[in-house]
Amino acid sequence: MAIQFYLTDAGRTAILNAENLGFQLTLSEIAVGSAKYDPATHLSNTSLVNEIERYALNGGSVEPVTHTIRFITNIEPTVSADGFEIGLITDQGVLFAIASTTTDTPLIRLVANLVSIVTFGMIVSNLDISNLVISNDPNTPVSIALMNEHIAHSNPHPQYGLLSKQQEIEQNVSDLIIWGNLKDFEIAANKQAQEAGDANLQQQLSDLSQQFQQQISNIVTNIANTYPKTRMAGVLNTNAEQALHTVNKPDGTNINFLDLRFAIVVSHEAKAINQTYVKRYADKFEVFLNVDDRLSGSLNSRNVNYAVIETSAVGQNSGNGDYLYSGNQIAVPILAGESKAFLIVGAGGGGGSSRYVDLVANSSPETLSGSDGQDSYISIQNTTIKFTSGGGKGGVGGVRDNQTLQYINGIAGAGGQWQLVGEPTSATRTNGTAGNANGENHTGASTDSNGRGAGGNGADGYEVITEGFGGGAGEGARLTIVYTNDTQDIQYALLYVGKGGIGERSLNTYDEDGVLVEPATENYVVGENGANGFIRVSSAV
């Protein structure tokens, strides 16, 4: 679907004020909302009708001659929702432009924890936009910053020239090595042919040859140790409205795309390509392209450039840090002989619910429970070694008959269990604690001081707190592991942080994005969600 922005009345006034008063007008954010309408009839709006979230702009460009504005944003949703209206906001909070639709097809789909890089464009006719600038968020990710630099640079593809220059240098070095070898041969031949010659001169020539060889070796070493360096680059092209391209790791390389030292930069210059997504795997990555021909113009190429940049060398601190739930595996390099310490916390289960049941007609009602928390784990790639902190179990829901006043209280969920496959250098093992299901205390288990991996609370009884309450969920297990790479090669530890279990809510109706559509009766209280797991990586002494 084409996304067409309309300049609002407030936006037009802001441009005219900037032109007349000589100050700068800065576009800083986009806002996404859920309302549907014809934007051409809502130009007097000063805010979105039903705003969901805002996202900072990460750069773009303003072309006064063509009256064209392009802007880039890094969308990191905290909720899942369909966006039917989009607003462009100035740094003074003015609604500069709007886009919306009256159809049931969203302009943009927000998916919690799925990060996307989105570019937009609009043309502002008959107005001077030379005082208009695009905000560049100082906290922008490295991939967006590199993309902005790429778009703004007078030579936007320097990597190809650098690769060519590097090949030229390497060829020159190769020629110099050959020349040096020939020179050594010549020196040896002359020495043999002129045994009566000046021995001191021959020694000087030999010393100069050795110094020259050392200089060549230093040049080669410096090239190899210079970061960041471009490891891969290429161009993708699509003829479909939506396309999925797969880029495989070259044979014989040490690239692991799950290692966050490798930045994957995707950029395009065509208006026709309005969305790109990247998904990483160990030996490949996928690029999803969304194409809309109605946005094309003079820049109608469907080519998309990509580059894989190794941002730093592997060191003893590589991969150190805290990791939260993302839904994806992440690779952490471990040098030969290096020891890494891992704190691994499983996710908590979801709490049980409380609901009405006619216990006369149904003395053995169906058991409804919160879902279990996911395991958190690390595994050593290409081995069977795996250290797992199991997720806590969901609490069982309770029931109450408010006619007979009979009730059945919920049952607490068990704590997660640890599991070791393979021998770590050292390990501290703690199984998760079970939740609570006793009178007024039907909370989820939580022994971590920061609440990581805690079980969700069981619901209070819908009529009486202590009657028919839901059981509290169990917390995730906990492991403190030290692992040593005893091989001669770099190993990769694959990390996965578990997601917290969902509180029991099966009687409610939700859409595919998890948004409540139709609640159950008033005699129904849902359980609380469990907390996500956690992993910390540090260098072991």
Secondary structure, DSSP 8 states (H G I E B T S, - for coil): -----EE-HHHHHHHHHHHHHT--EEEEEEEEE-----GGG-TT-SS-SSEEEEEEEEEEEEETTTTEEEEEEEE--SS-EEE-EEEEEETT--EEEEEE-SSSS-SEEE-TT--EEEEEEEE-TTS--TTEEE-B-TT--HHHHHHHHHHHSSSS-HHHHHHHHHHHHHHHHHHHHHHHHHHHHHHHHHHHHTTTS-HHHHHHHHHHHHHHHHHHHHHHHHHHT-SSEEEEEEEE---SSEEEEEEE--TT----TTBTTEEEEEEE--TTEEEEEEEE-SSEEEEEEEE-GGG-SS-----EEEEEEE-S---TTTT-EEE---SS-EEEEE-TT-EEEEEEE--------EEE--TTT-SS----B------EEEEETTSS-EEEE------B-EEE-TTT--EE---------EEEES--SEEEEE-------BTTB------STT-TT--------SSBTTBS---------EEEEEEE--SSS-EEEEEE-------S-TTSEE-TTS-EEE---SSEE--------EEEEEE--
